[in-house]
Each structure stands twice: as C-alpha cells, then as structure tokens.
Amino acid sequence: MFAPKFKIVVHASYHTPIEVYFSENDHPGTAKKKWRNSLFMSMRADELDPELAATIEGIETIGVPSWSELSVESGRSIEDELFTTGGGPEMDFVRNLAFDGPAGDIPIRVFRPAVDKPLPTLVYYHGGGWVLGTLDSVENICRELAARAECIVVSVDYRLAPEHQFPAAVDDAYAALEWTAENDDVFGGDGRIAVGGTSAGANLAAVTALRVNERGGPDLTRQVLLYPITDHSLDTDSYQANADGPLLTRADMAWFWDHYLRSPVDGYNPFASPLRMDDLSGVAPATVVTAGFDPLCDDGAAYADKLQNHGVGVDYLHFPSMAHGFLSLTDDVSTANEAMDAVAASIW
C-alpha cells in the first residue's frame, strides 16, 4: 500500500527553504528513510534567527516570569496584556457571535476577507495551554490566515482549564465544527471546511479531526496544526534541548498539563494525546508546522511521521531557527512572515 503525497519543507537557513516531495509512488518506508537521512533535516539551528532573537529580547526586557511561576489569574492577565495587539489585514466583516454548546454558550468571532466569491472556512482554536487565550489574543493570526488563504475564519472561545478540565475543550471544539458546517453558507462559505490552531489549539484541531473520523462527522478538507501538542510525555529530545525556552519552557508545559487533565490517567487518552491514537488512517490531510527552538518540536514531527505512515497526506513545514509562537510575529520576523504564506498556501 502506498502513501498519499508527503511534502517536507525545511528552512535550513534563515530565508532559504529546501523542499522534499514524496508522492503516491513512494512507499511509506522509503519516504521515512529519505526523511530521516536527509542532510537538511537538522531540527535545531545553531542559533535563533536574529530578527526573532531581537524580538524575544524585547519581550524579556518587560520582565515577565514564566507561565509556570504565575497563578492562573495572573497568567491570563499577562497573556491579555502581551498578546492582545489588534491590527492585521482589513476584513470585509468581523462578527462576534455565540451558539449553544455542550455546557452553555460558546463565543465565536467570524472573519471574512473582502473576496467577492464563496469561500472555504477554517475553524480555528487559539493556543494558551488550554488555560490561557481569548478571541482577542488570537485576532491577528486569524486575520492573517483569512487574508492570505482567502477563507472565512471562525475563531472559537472554548472553555478553559482548570475551571473546565479535559474533555470540556474537546467537546466545545467539536461542537464548533458541527455548528460551522451547518451555518457556513450564512457567511458566504462554499462548503469546504478545515480545522486549525496553534499549540493547544492545534491539539484540539487534531483531536477534532480524530473525532470526525470516529463519528463520521462533517467532512474536513484539512487539519492545520501549528506547533501542536500531541503527547502528554515531556521526555522528548526537543523538550530536553529547549527546556528553558525561549517563550515556552518544559516547566510551562507541565503546568499546563497539570491544569488541563483531571488526573494523569487522562494523558493516555488519545483525545488528549493524539499521538497515542493507534490508527490515524482516514483522518483529514494535515499541514504540520514545527520550530527548532520549541519544546514541542518533536511532538509535531512525530505526529506528521505517524500520519504519513498511516496513509494520510502531510505537508510538513519545519523552521530550525524559529521558536514557539513565531507565527504571531509576522510583522517583526521575516521568516515568520514567509512561513505564514506557506501555511496559507497549503490549506486549500
């Protein structure tokens, strides 16, 4: 049995992408061997991209402790202050709405770019370790994706932990997909729907795709997984190499997981740790993005690898000189801007 298209794009230097394509004519084992043996698959650059390093230095001068050193309330306050930046491309319209979810209203924000034709729809889940994050903190990236991918974006304000632990966010994420599938025509949708997100939001996108596969839910065109959390384990090589960050630390991830799960047993559930799903065959094709200086790098790489081995088409984009959250920095970091274009081009 042969695997669908598998595309790897590795930015081996700061602005020079190297593309490796695997088609339906490549056996999965051959593709994996080529990938692992590629001279260009250095997962972590020698140093951070200089533009990103300068941006991080500016953030660090503000004097913000790691998330794991803060209370939940303080973390949310700081996250709102730092990441609610506004801006982004102009939209034809932006709508703040809510629908009846599994446990009450689920707020959403709908972005439609000024494109005079029916458009596909991306259901988008923000990051923040299932503990932090709001519709405001993710508005810029939603506007960028809507404009660059020429699609409607439905941003979802799912319930947060520790007030609402696993699987509350998973249930809200799936409910948002179902609602969007039933209502996308109201916003000028053409019926094509994808799910996506960053970090914990990418985790929710991945498990929503798994639930669609399990339940025969709405058809998905793609799952867009931007530096996803895919496993409860904190023992990968990238967790060791990037334990102290920047922007996200191993201790931060332990803090997020501790708040999100009802008990450590939940970490073995594939709807919390999608890498632990035995069979991924039949799920939607994926775009997976990873960064070399991110503790989650191996989470994303392993998930892309497993998807491909189970016959799922994958576009894997890796950026060795980037760190966690870099796609939110398109105004300041050239590689982030180029990466956003690559992500947008992969979706539809």
SENUKE-202921 format. One record per residue (C-alpha): residue number from 1; residue in three letters; chain; x, y, z. Coordinates in nm, 4 decimals. Example, Ala and Ser with C-alpha at 12.3 -4.5 7.8 and 13.67 -1.06 7.14 Angstrom:
// residues 2
+------+------+-------+----------+----------+----------+
! resi ! resn ! chain !        x !        y !        z !
+------+------+-------+----------+----------+----------+
!    1 !  ALA !     A !   1.2300 !  -0.4500 !   0.7800 !
!    2 !  SER !     A !   1.3670 !  -0.1060 !   0.7140 !
+------+------+-------+----------+----------+----------+
// end
This chain:
// residues 348
+------+------+-------+----------+----------+----------+
! resi ! resn ! chain !        x !        y !        z !
+------+------+-------+----------+----------+----------+
!    1 !  MET !     A !   0.0000 !   0.0000 !   0.0000 !
!    2 !  PHE !     A !   0.1372 !   0.3405 !  -0.0958 !
!    3 !  ALA !     A !   0.1004 !   0.6646 !   0.0959 !
!    4 !  PRO !     A !  -0.0521 !   0.9861 !  -0.0386 !
!    5 !  LYS !     A !   0.1591 !   1.2915 !  -0.1099 !
!    6 !  PHE !     A !   0.4039 !   1.3764 !   0.1664 !
!    7 !  LYS !     A !   0.5791 !   1.7112 !   0.1376 !
!    8 !  ILE !     A !   0.8507 !   1.8399 !   0.3700 !
!    9 !  VAL !     A !   0.9676 !   2.1994 !   0.3600 !
!   10 !  VAL !     A !   1.2732 !   2.2668 !   0.5746 !
!   11 !  HIS !     A !   1.4048 !   2.6204 !   0.6153 !
!   12 !  ALA !     A !   1.7651 !   2.5138 !   0.6638 !
!   13 !  SER !     A !   1.8938 !   2.8699 !   0.6579 !
!   14 !  TYR !     A !   1.7091 !   3.1807 !   0.7643 !
!   15 !  HIS !     A !   1.5342 !   3.2516 !   0.4346 !
!   16 !  THR !     A !   1.6193 !   2.9594 !   0.2048 !
!   17 !  PRO !     A !   1.3588 !   2.6820 !   0.2006 !
!   18 !  ILE !     A !   1.4503 !   2.3324 !   0.0899 !
!   19 !  GLU !     A !   1.1563 !   2.1280 !  -0.0362 !
!   20 !  VAL !     A !   1.1397 !   1.7493 !  -0.0435 !
!   21 !  TYR !     A !   0.8366 !   1.5873 !  -0.2084 !
!   22 !  PHE !     A !   0.7104 !   1.2335 !  -0.1671 !
!   23 !  SER !     A !   0.4273 !   1.1265 !  -0.3968 !
!   24 !  GLU !     A !   0.1903 !   0.8344 !  -0.4237 !
!   25 !  ASN !     A !   0.4752 !   0.6465 !  -0.5975 !
!   26 !  ASP !     A !   0.6901 !   0.6491 !  -0.2841 !
!   27 !  HIS !     A !   0.6460 !   0.3660 !  -0.0373 !
!   28 !  PRO !     A !   0.5976 !   0.4944 !   0.3225 !
!   29 !  GLY !     A !   0.9127 !   0.3174 !   0.4406 !
!   30 !  THR !     A !   1.1184 !   0.4707 !   0.1613 !
!   31 !  ALA !     A !   0.9784 !   0.8159 !   0.2339 !
!   32 !  LYS !     A !   1.0575 !   0.7829 !   0.6028 !
!   33 !  LYS !     A !   1.4131 !   0.6687 !   0.5284 !
!   34 !  LYS !     A !   1.4690 !   0.9607 !   0.2890 !
!   35 !  TRP !     A !   1.3335 !   1.1989 !   0.5510 !
!   36 !  ARG !     A !   1.5470 !   1.0666 !   0.8347 !
!   37 !  ASN !     A !   1.8628 !   1.0523 !   0.6223 !
!   38 !  SER !     A !   1.8226 !   1.3967 !   0.4662 !
!   39 !  LEU !     A !   2.1270 !   1.6172 !   0.5230 !
!   40 !  PHE !     A !   1.8922 !   1.9120 !   0.5588 !
!   41 !  MET !     A !   1.6768 !   1.7757 !   0.8382 !
!   42 !  SER !     A !   1.8714 !   1.9397 !   1.1199 !
!   43 !  MET !     A !   1.5886 !   2.0031 !   1.3629 !
!   44 !  ARG !     A !   1.7570 !   2.2869 !   1.5502 !
!   45 !  ALA !     A !   1.9740 !   2.5621 !   1.4048 !
!   46 !  ASP !     A !   2.2945 !   2.6687 !   1.5758 !
!   47 !  GLU !     A !   2.1299 !   2.9921 !   1.6842 !
!   48 !  LEU !     A !   1.7970 !   3.1714 !   1.6770 !
!   49 !  ASP !     A !   1.7018 !   3.3753 !   1.3746 !
!   50 !  PRO !     A !   1.8466 !   3.7229 !   1.4525 !
!   51 !  GLU !     A !   1.5149 !   3.9038 !   1.3990 !
!   52 !  LEU !     A !   1.3391 !   3.6607 !   1.6309 !
!   53 !  ALA !     A !   1.6194 !   3.6896 !   1.8876 !
!   54 !  ALA !     A !   1.5809 !   4.0690 !   1.8899 !
!   55 !  THR !     A !   1.2027 !   4.0380 !   1.9334 !
!   56 !  ILE !     A !   1.2433 !   3.7926 !   2.2209 !
!   57 !  GLU !     A !   1.4972 !   4.0225 !   2.3864 !
!   58 !  GLY !     A !   1.2394 !   4.2997 !   2.3737 !
!   59 !  ILE !     A !   0.9798 !   4.0753 !   2.5377 !
!   60 !  GLU !     A !   1.2238 !   3.9662 !   2.8083 !
!   61 !  THR !     A !   1.3095 !   4.3252 !   2.8997 !
!   62 !  ILE !     A !   0.9481 !   4.3735 !   3.0079 !
!   63 !  GLY !     A !   1.0207 !   4.1399 !   3.2992 !
!   64 !  VAL !     A !   0.7535 !   3.8693 !   3.2638 !
!   65 !  PRO !     A !   0.8037 !   3.5445 !   3.4605 !
!   66 !  SER !     A !   0.7427 !   3.2053 !   3.3019 !
!   67 !  TRP !     A !   0.3797 !   3.0916 !   3.2945 !
!   68 !  SER !     A !   0.4612 !   2.8156 !   3.5422 !
!   69 !  GLU !     A !   0.5665 !   3.0766 !   3.8004 !
!   70 !  LEU !     A !   0.2300 !   3.2556 !   3.7879 !
!   71 !  SER !     A !  -0.1193 !   3.1938 !   3.9147 !
!   72 !  VAL !     A !  -0.3820 !   3.1203 !   3.6511 !
!   73 !  GLU !     A !  -0.5439 !   3.4595 !   3.7053 !
!   74 !  SER !     A !  -0.2131 !   3.6431 !   3.6729 !
!   75 !  GLY !     A !  -0.1129 !   3.4395 !   3.3690 !
!   76 !  ARG !     A !  -0.4369 !   3.5290 !   3.1930 !
!   77 !  SER !     A !  -0.3902 !   3.8964 !   3.2741 !
!   78 !  ILE !     A !  -0.0339 !   3.8977 !   3.1387 !
!   79 !  GLU !     A !  -0.1332 !   3.6996 !   2.8290 !
!   80 !  ASP !     A !  -0.4082 !   3.9502 !   2.7505 !
!   81 !  GLU !     A !  -0.1686 !   4.2404 !   2.8012 !
!   82 !  LEU !     A !   0.1112 !   4.0985 !   2.5855 !
!   83 !  PHE !     A !  -0.0759 !   3.9284 !   2.3048 !
!   84 !  THR !     A !  -0.3908 !   4.1339 !   2.2551 !
!   85 !  THR !     A !  -0.2270 !   4.3531 !   1.9930 !
!   86 !  GLY !     A !  -0.5061 !   4.4088 !   1.7424 !
!   87 !  GLY !     A !  -0.4109 !   4.5018 !   1.3900 !
!   88 !  GLY !     A !  -0.3898 !   4.2662 !   1.0966 !
!   89 !  PRO !     A !  -0.5391 !   4.2885 !   0.7492 !
!   90 !  GLU !     A !  -0.8718 !   4.4622 !   0.6976 !
!   91 !  MET !     A !  -1.1730 !   4.2328 !   0.6668 !
!   92 !  ASP !     A !  -1.4989 !   4.2665 !   0.4800 !
!   93 !  PHE !     A !  -1.6664 !   4.1958 !   0.8135 !
!   94 !  VAL !     A !  -1.5953 !   4.0648 !   1.1621 !
!   95 !  ARG !     A !  -1.8850 !   3.9205 !   1.3635 !
!   96 !  ASN !     A !  -1.8938 !   3.8404 !   1.7359 !
!   97 !  LEU !     A !  -2.1485 !   3.5628 !   1.7896 !
!   98 !  ALA !     A !  -2.2244 !   3.2691 !   2.0177 !
!   99 !  PHE !     A !  -2.4040 !   2.9379 !   1.9829 !
!  100 !  ASP !     A !  -2.5424 !   2.6790 !   2.2218 !
!  101 !  GLY !     A !  -2.2639 !   2.4414 !   2.3168 !
!  102 !  PRO !     A !  -2.2500 !   2.1277 !   2.5325 !
!  103 !  ALA !     A !  -2.2496 !   2.3335 !   2.8547 !
!  104 !  GLY !     A !  -2.3741 !   2.6789 !   2.7554 !
!  105 !  ASP !     A !  -2.2878 !   2.9492 !   2.5064 !
!  106 !  ILE !     A !  -1.9637 !   2.9197 !   2.3080 !
!  107 !  PRO !     A !  -1.8460 !   3.2612 !   2.1851 !
!  108 !  ILE !     A !  -1.7011 !   3.2778 !   1.8352 !
!  109 !  ARG !     A !  -1.5584 !   3.5503 !   1.6114 !
!  110 !  VAL !     A !  -1.6091 !   3.5227 !   1.2360 !
!  111 !  PHE !     A !  -1.3660 !   3.6877 !   0.9933 !
!  112 !  ARG !     A !  -1.4430 !   3.7214 !   0.6232 !
!  113 !  PRO !     A !  -1.1934 !   3.8861 !   0.3855 !
!  114 !  ALA !     A !  -1.3070 !   4.1145 !   0.1046 !
!  115 !  VAL !     A !  -1.3198 !   3.8485 !  -0.1665 !
!  116 !  ASP !     A !  -1.6244 !   3.8527 !  -0.3923 !
!  117 !  LYS !     A !  -1.6937 !   3.4786 !  -0.4198 !
!  118 !  PRO !     A !  -1.7913 !   3.1860 !  -0.1950 !
!  119 !  LEU !     A !  -1.5002 !   3.0899 !   0.0288 !
!  120 !  PRO !     A !  -1.3858 !   2.7871 !   0.2307 !
!  121 !  THR !     A !  -1.3987 !   2.8085 !   0.6094 !
!  122 !  LEU !     A !  -1.1275 !   2.7457 !   0.8695 !
!  123 !  VAL !     A !  -1.2454 !   2.6692 !   1.2245 !
!  124 !  TYR !     A !  -0.9621 !   2.7992 !   1.4413 !
!  125 !  TYR !     A !  -0.8706 !   2.7191 !   1.8032 !
!  126 !  HIS !     A !  -0.6376 !   2.9532 !   1.9942 !
!  127 !  GLY !     A !  -0.3351 !   2.8416 !   2.1924 !
!  128 !  GLY !     A !  -0.2555 !   2.9005 !   2.5585 !
!  129 !  GLY !     A !  -0.2119 !   2.5532 !   2.7056 !
!  130 !  TRP !     A !  -0.5903 !   2.5058 !   2.7426 !
!  131 !  VAL !     A !  -0.5601 !   2.7557 !   3.0324 !
!  132 !  LEU !     A !  -0.4924 !   3.0912 !   2.8656 !
!  133 !  GLY !     A !  -0.6113 !   3.2596 !   2.5481 !
!  134 !  THR !     A !  -0.9064 !   3.4624 !   2.4202 !
!  135 !  LEU !     A !  -1.0632 !   3.5673 !   2.0927 !
!  136 !  ASP !     A !  -0.8743 !   3.8964 !   2.1244 !
!  137 !  SER !     A !  -0.5315 !   3.7395 !   2.1799 !
!  138 !  VAL !     A !  -0.5559 !   3.5410 !   1.8562 !
!  139 !  GLU !     A !  -0.7258 !   3.8027 !   1.6377 !
!  140 !  ASN !     A !  -0.4129 !   3.8999 !   1.4439 !
!  141 !  ILE !     A !  -0.3289 !   3.5472 !   1.3293 !
!  142 !  CYS !     A !  -0.6938 !   3.4858 !   1.2335 !
!  143 !  ARG !     A !  -0.6934 !   3.7978 !   1.0175 !
!  144 !  GLU !     A !  -0.3655 !   3.6931 !   0.8552 !
!  145 !  LEU !     A !  -0.4959 !   3.3471 !   0.7728 !
!  146 !  ALA !     A !  -0.8260 !   3.4832 !   0.6413 !
!  147 !  ALA !     A !  -0.6485 !   3.7292 !   0.4110 !
!  148 !  ARG !     A !  -0.3634 !   3.5087 !   0.2908 !
!  149 !  ALA !     A !  -0.5600 !   3.1861 !   0.2487 !
!  150 !  GLU !     A !  -0.8697 !   3.3706 !   0.1189 !
!  151 !  CYS !     A !  -1.1029 !   3.1950 !   0.3592 !
!  152 !  ILE !     A !  -1.3561 !   3.2623 !   0.6303 !
!  153 !  VAL !     A !  -1.2120 !   3.2046 !   0.9775 !
!  154 !  VAL !     A !  -1.4324 !   3.1061 !   1.2719 !
!  155 !  SER !     A !  -1.2321 !   3.1626 !   1.5910 !
!  156 !  VAL !     A !  -1.3582 !   2.9610 !   1.8884 !
!  157 !  ASP !     A !  -1.3529 !   3.0686 !   2.2548 !
!  158 !  TYR !     A !  -1.3686 !   2.7200 !   2.4059 !
!  159 !  ARG !     A !  -1.3898 !   2.6569 !   2.7801 !
!  160 !  LEU !     A !  -1.0610 !   2.6816 !   2.9682 !
!  161 !  ALA !     A !  -0.8999 !   2.4784 !   3.2458 !
!  162 !  PRO !     A !  -0.8715 !   2.4483 !   3.5391 !
!  163 !  GLU !     A !  -1.2347 !   2.5589 !   3.5729 !
!  164 !  HIS !     A !  -1.3270 !   2.3229 !   3.2885 !
!  165 !  GLN !     A !  -1.0843 !   2.0348 !   3.2577 !
!  166 !  PHE !     A !  -1.0461 !   1.7717 !   2.9848 !
!  167 !  PRO !     A !  -1.2560 !   1.6885 !   2.7871 !
!  168 !  ALA !     A !  -1.4536 !   2.0170 !   2.8026 !
!  169 !  ALA !     A !  -1.2376 !   2.1950 !   2.5426 !
!  170 !  VAL !     A !  -1.2515 !   1.8890 !   2.3150 !
!  171 !  ASP !     A !  -1.6312 !   1.8859 !   2.3315 !
!  172 !  ASP !     A !  -1.6514 !   2.2593 !   2.2568 !
!  173 !  ALA !     A !  -1.4086 !   2.2262 !   1.9671 !
!  174 !  TYR !     A !  -1.6149 !   1.9550 !   1.8019 !
!  175 !  ALA !     A !  -1.9396 !   2.1435 !   1.8663 !
!  176 !  ALA !     A !  -1.7902 !   2.4474 !   1.6930 !
!  177 !  LEU !     A !  -1.7064 !   2.2389 !   1.3878 !
!  178 !  GLU !     A !  -2.0587 !   2.0972 !   1.3726 !
!  179 !  TRP !     A !  -2.2125 !   2.4441 !   1.4086 !
!  180 !  THR !     A !  -1.9861 !   2.5844 !   1.1365 !
!  181 !  ALA !     A !  -2.0704 !   2.3011 !   0.8982 !
!  182 !  GLU !     A !  -2.4393 !   2.3807 !   0.9421 !
!  183 !  ASN !     A !  -2.4027 !   2.7585 !   0.9097 !
!  184 !  ASP !     A !  -2.1035 !   2.8442 !   0.6897 !
!  185 !  ASP !     A !  -2.3310 !   2.9387 !   0.3989 !
!  186 !  VAL !     A !  -2.4602 !   3.2323 !   0.6052 !
!  187 !  PHE !     A !  -2.1136 !   3.3882 !   0.5802 !
!  188 !  GLY !     A !  -2.0657 !   3.3021 !   0.2140 !
!  189 !  GLY !     A !  -1.8978 !   2.9662 !   0.2688 !
!  190 !  ASP !     A !  -1.8574 !   2.7228 !  -0.0190 !
!  191 !  GLY !     A !  -1.8912 !   2.4067 !   0.1920 !
!  192 !  ARG !     A !  -1.5213 !   2.3281 !   0.2298 !
!  193 !  ILE !     A !  -1.4164 !   2.3243 !   0.5966 !
!  194 !  ALA !     A !  -1.0819 !   2.2822 !   0.7709 !
!  195 !  VAL !     A !  -0.9792 !   2.2924 !   1.1365 !
!  196 !  GLY !     A !  -0.6638 !   2.4516 !   1.2696 !
!  197 !  GLY !     A !  -0.4931 !   2.6045 !   1.5660 !
!  198 !  THR !     A !  -0.1708 !   2.6856 !   1.7443 !
!  199 !  SER !     A !  -0.0149 !   2.4805 !   2.0246 !
!  200 !  ALA !     A !  -0.3028 !   2.3661 !   2.2496 !
!  201 !  GLY !     A !  -0.5384 !   2.4857 !   1.9770 !
!  202 !  ALA !     A !  -0.3555 !   2.2631 !   1.7294 !
!  203 !  ASN !     A !  -0.4050 !   1.9779 !   1.9751 !
!  204 !  LEU !     A !  -0.7801 !   2.0496 !   1.9674 !
!  205 !  ALA !     A !  -0.7756 !   2.0652 !   1.5872 !
!  206 !  ALA !     A !  -0.6016 !   1.7267 !   1.5723 !
!  207 !  VAL !     A !  -0.8405 !   1.5589 !   1.8144 !
!  208 !  THR !     A !  -1.1389 !   1.7170 !   1.6376 !
!  209 !  ALA !     A !  -1.0162 !   1.5524 !   1.3174 !
!  210 !  LEU !     A !  -0.9902 !   1.2234 !   1.5091 !
!  211 !  ARG !     A !  -1.3445 !   1.2620 !   1.6411 !
!  212 !  VAL !     A !  -1.4738 !   1.3363 !   1.2903 !
!  213 !  ASN !     A !  -1.3102 !   1.0148 !   1.1752 !
!  214 !  GLU !     A !  -1.4610 !   0.8223 !   1.4659 !
!  215 !  ARG !     A !  -1.8131 !   0.9631 !   1.4394 !
!  216 !  GLY !     A !  -1.8404 !   1.0200 !   1.0663 !
!  217 !  GLY !     A !  -1.8871 !   1.3903 !   1.1348 !
!  218 !  PRO !     A !  -1.8586 !   1.6844 !   0.8953 !
!  219 !  ASP !     A !  -1.6190 !   1.6348 !   0.6045 !
!  220 !  LEU !     A !  -1.2838 !   1.8018 !   0.6630 !
!  221 !  THR !     A !  -1.0628 !   1.9348 !   0.3856 !
!  222 !  ARG !     A !  -0.7554 !   1.9677 !   0.6095 !
!  223 !  GLN !     A !  -0.6223 !   1.9941 !   0.9633 !
!  224 !  VAL !     A !  -0.3744 !   2.2800 !   1.0133 !
!  225 !  LEU !     A !  -0.1502 !   2.2029 !   1.3112 !
!  226 !  LEU !     A !   0.0821 !   2.4871 !   1.4054 !
!  227 !  TYR !     A !   0.3430 !   2.3683 !   1.6598 !
!  228 !  PRO !     A !   0.0936 !   2.1174 !   1.8038 !
!  229 !  ILE !     A !   0.0886 !   1.9479 !   2.1429 !
!  230 !  THR !     A !   0.0411 !   1.5810 !   2.0599 !
!  231 !  ASP !     A !   0.1556 !   1.3863 !   2.3666 !
!  232 !  HIS !     A !   0.1477 !   1.4117 !   2.7460 !
!  233 !  SER !     A !   0.5099 !   1.2948 !   2.7683 !
!  234 !  LEU !     A !   0.7680 !   1.5628 !   2.8417 !
!  235 !  ASP !     A !   1.0697 !   1.3429 !   2.7691 !
!  236 !  THR !     A !   1.1452 !   1.4035 !   2.4009 !
!  237 !  ASP !     A !   1.4768 !   1.5340 !   2.2714 !
!  238 !  SER !     A !   1.3243 !   1.8731 !   2.1928 !
!  239 !  TYR !     A !   1.1895 !   1.9030 !   2.5480 !
!  240 !  GLN !     A !   1.5420 !   1.8424 !   2.6741 !
!  241 !  ALA !     A !   1.7151 !   2.0755 !   2.4267 !
!  242 !  ASN !     A !   1.4613 !   2.3569 !   2.4744 !
!  243 !  ALA !     A !   1.3685 !   2.3015 !   2.8379 !
!  244 !  ASP !     A !   1.4318 !   2.6678 !   2.9185 !
!  245 !  GLY !     A !   1.2567 !   2.8128 !   2.6160 !
!  246 !  PRO !     A !   1.2535 !   3.0733 !   2.4770 !
!  247 !  LEU !     A !   0.8831 !   3.1729 !   2.5001 !
!  248 !  LEU !     A !   0.7733 !   2.8277 !   2.6221 !
!  249 !  THR !     A !   0.9525 !   2.6039 !   2.8721 !
!  250 !  ARG !     A !   0.9236 !   2.2428 !   2.9791 !
!  251 !  ALA !     A !   0.8011 !   2.3600 !   3.3188 !
!  252 !  ASP !     A !   0.5323 !   2.5685 !   3.1482 !
!  253 !  MET !     A !   0.4070 !   2.2615 !   2.9640 !
!  254 !  ALA !     A !   0.3968 !   2.0588 !   3.2860 !
!  255 !  TRP !     A !   0.1958 !   2.3435 !   3.4434 !
!  256 !  PHE !     A !  -0.0497 !   2.3492 !   3.1518 !
!  257 !  TRP !     A !  -0.0999 !   1.9729 !   3.1550 !
!  258 !  ASP !     A !  -0.1498 !   1.9710 !   3.5339 !
!  259 !  HIS !     A !  -0.4318 !   2.2244 !   3.4997 !
!  260 !  TYR !     A !  -0.5883 !   2.0645 !   3.1923 !
!  261 !  LEU !     A !  -0.6145 !   1.6989 !   3.2940 !
!  262 !  ARG !     A !  -0.8432 !   1.5648 !   3.5643 !
!  263 !  SER !     A !  -0.5689 !   1.3137 !   3.6529 !
!  264 !  PRO !     A !  -0.2501 !   1.1877 !   3.4860 !
!  265 !  VAL !     A !  -0.4518 !   0.8946 !   3.3510 !
!  266 !  ASP !     A !  -0.6168 !   1.1345 !   3.1039 !
!  267 !  GLY !     A !  -0.2763 !   1.1876 !   2.9446 !
!  268 !  TYR !     A !  -0.3007 !   0.8394 !   2.7934 !
!  269 !  ASN !     A !  -0.6324 !   0.9219 !   2.6264 !
!  270 !  PRO !     A !  -0.5766 !   0.9837 !   2.2524 !
!  271 !  PHE !     A !  -0.8259 !   1.2696 !   2.2652 !
!  272 !  ALA !     A !  -0.5799 !   1.4438 !   2.4975 !
!  273 !  SER !     A !  -0.2642 !   1.2969 !   2.3409 !
!  274 !  PRO !     A !  -0.3483 !   1.2316 !   1.9733 !
!  275 !  LEU !     A !  -0.0066 !   1.0755 !   1.9100 !
!  276 !  ARG !     A !  -0.1332 !   0.7829 !   2.1194 !
!  277 !  MET !     A !  -0.4181 !   0.7035 !   1.8777 !
!  278 !  ASP !     A !  -0.3487 !   0.3550 !   1.7447 !
!  279 !  ASP !     A !  -0.4895 !   0.4120 !   1.3953 !
!  280 !  LEU !     A !  -0.4815 !   0.7503 !   1.2212 !
!  281 !  SER !     A !  -0.5883 !   0.6212 !   0.8821 !
!  282 !  GLY !     A !  -0.8775 !   0.8089 !   0.7280 !
!  283 !  VAL !     A !  -0.8264 !   1.1401 !   0.9066 !
!  284 !  ALA !     A !  -0.8078 !   1.4635 !   0.7095 !
!  285 !  PRO !     A !  -0.4829 !   1.5595 !   0.5327 !
!  286 !  ALA !     A !  -0.2581 !   1.7728 !   0.7501 !
!  287 !  THR !     A !  -0.0315 !   2.0727 !   0.7472 !
!  288 !  VAL !     A !   0.2115 !   2.0434 !   1.0401 !
!  289 !  VAL !     A !   0.4460 !   2.3276 !   1.1394 !
!  290 !  THR !     A !   0.7334 !   2.2936 !   1.3861 !
!  291 !  ALA !     A !   1.0149 !   2.5159 !   1.5143 !
!  292 !  GLY !     A !   1.3669 !   2.4117 !   1.6105 !
!  293 !  PHE !     A !   1.3786 !   2.6063 !   1.9385 !
!  294 !  ASP !     A !   1.0405 !   2.4800 !   2.0589 !
!  295 !  PRO !     A !   0.9957 !   2.2128 !   2.3289 !
!  296 !  LEU !     A !   0.7035 !   2.0875 !   2.1153 !
!  297 !  CYS !     A !   0.9130 !   2.0341 !   1.8025 !
!  298 !  ASP !     A !   0.9278 !   1.6558 !   1.8413 !
!  299 !  ASP !     A !   0.5539 !   1.6404 !   1.9179 !
!  300 !  GLY !     A !   0.4755 !   1.7850 !   1.5774 !
!  301 !  ALA !     A !   0.7419 !   1.5895 !   1.3896 !
!  302 !  ALA !     A !   0.6312 !   1.2587 !   1.5425 !
!  303 !  TYR !     A !   0.2673 !   1.3281 !   1.4587 !
!  304 !  ALA !     A !   0.3497 !   1.4191 !   1.0986 !
!  305 !  ASP !     A !   0.5528 !   1.0981 !   1.0746 !
!  306 !  LYS !     A !   0.2728 !   0.8833 !   1.2187 !
!  307 !  LEU !     A !   0.0073 !   1.0424 !   0.9969 !
!  308 !  GLN !     A !   0.2172 !   0.9690 !   0.6896 !
!  309 !  ASN !     A !   0.2841 !   0.6118 !   0.7982 !
!  310 !  HIS !     A !  -0.0923 !   0.5614 !   0.8324 !
!  311 !  GLY !     A !  -0.1582 !   0.6805 !   0.4783 !
!  312 !  VAL !     A !  -0.2538 !   1.0418 !   0.5474 !
!  313 !  GLY !     A !  -0.1266 !   1.3197 !   0.3201 !
!  314 !  VAL !     A !   0.1030 !   1.5587 !   0.5081 !
!  315 !  ASP !     A !   0.2680 !   1.8907 !   0.4325 !
!  316 !  TYR !     A !   0.5369 !   1.9214 !   0.6991 !
!  317 !  LEU !     A !   0.6976 !   2.2660 !   0.7327 !
!  318 !  HIS !     A !   0.9915 !   2.2890 !   0.9711 !
!  319 !  PHE !     A !   1.1805 !   2.6054 !   1.0710 !
!  320 !  PRO !     A !   1.5036 !   2.5230 !   1.2586 !
!  321 !  SER !     A !   1.5789 !   2.8826 !   1.3655 !
!  322 !  MET !     A !   1.2311 !   2.9647 !   1.4991 !
!  323 !  ALA !     A !   1.0763 !   2.9283 !   1.8475 !
!  324 !  HIS !     A !   0.7303 !   2.8529 !   1.9806 !
!  325 !  GLY !     A !   0.4638 !   3.1037 !   1.8792 !
!  326 !  PHE !     A !   0.6665 !   3.2561 !   1.5958 !
!  327 !  LEU !     A !   0.3724 !   3.2776 !   1.3538 !
!  328 !  SER !     A !   0.2279 !   3.5541 !   1.5721 !
!  329 !  LEU !     A !   0.5320 !   3.7702 !   1.4862 !
!  330 !  THR !     A !   0.4849 !   3.8200 !   1.1119 !
!  331 !  ASP !     A !   0.5279 !   4.1984 !   1.1389 !
!  332 !  ASP !     A !   0.8694 !   4.1694 !   1.3040 !
!  333 !  VAL !     A !   1.0269 !   3.8445 !   1.1788 !
!  334 !  SER !     A !   1.0742 !   3.7853 !   0.8054 !
!  335 !  THR !     A !   1.0826 !   3.4076 !   0.8366 !
!  336 !  ALA !     A !   0.7549 !   3.4140 !   1.0284 !
!  337 !  ASN !     A !   0.6004 !   3.6198 !   0.7502 !
!  338 !  GLU !     A !   0.7229 !   3.3722 !   0.4879 !
!  339 !  ALA !     A !   0.6051 !   3.0811 !   0.6989 !
!  340 !  MET !     A !   0.2552 !   3.2291 !   0.7221 !
!  341 !  ASP !     A !   0.2430 !   3.2472 !   0.3422 !
!  342 !  ALA !     A !   0.3492 !   2.8819 !   0.3224 !
!  343 !  VAL !     A !   0.0831 !   2.7754 !   0.5720 !
!  344 !  ALA !     A !  -0.1862 !   2.9701 !   0.3874 !
!  345 !  ALA !     A !  -0.0844 !   2.8179 !   0.0547 !
!  346 !  SER !     A !  -0.1090 !   2.4646 !   0.1964 !
!  347 !  ILE !     A !  -0.4633 !   2.4775 !   0.3329 !
!  348 !  TRP !     A !  -0.6850 !   2.4632 !   0.0256 !
+------+------+-------+----------+----------+----------+
// end
